[in-house]
């Protein structure tokens, strides 16, 4: 929202005048032009200027799985999380359905690898999870797979998701908004995520 000049007065000085005023005395309180402390221009210079966290994870070139990765990344790319807000993977990506273009690909279920709609999107959630760790953002909800996920940089840095539950959530506990960029690089077979924000430290 563009900034606007305002009008006001120094409340402390006015209170002193009121306290010292005699009964029946008329006080004149001059209004001052108030210049915004933050302008759209200054804010735009600060917003999303820094890469707070980034991560790329390798994926197997299986067409149906790659398709699911692309759809999940497209749903997330550009998403802004305001200070204090919680990002929910399931809320942002939504249900993985055939109507949305999701296809069957392998998932872990009951100790087995079985085909299911939207298989592979856990890699997107895991890549975001790694980014939030690098960006030092607060993890609200996260569950690991029952098997070791081959695509994460280190064991224990994965996040499993399924429509309804489990979910992956993080809170933006920074003082500026953060923006998530997510995409699939089909040339290098990588799922890529960046979290952009404002590094004040």
Order of alpha helices (4+ residues) and beta strands (2+ residues): beta-alpha-beta-alpha-beta-alpha-beta-beta-alpha-beta-beta-alpha-beta-beta-beta-beta
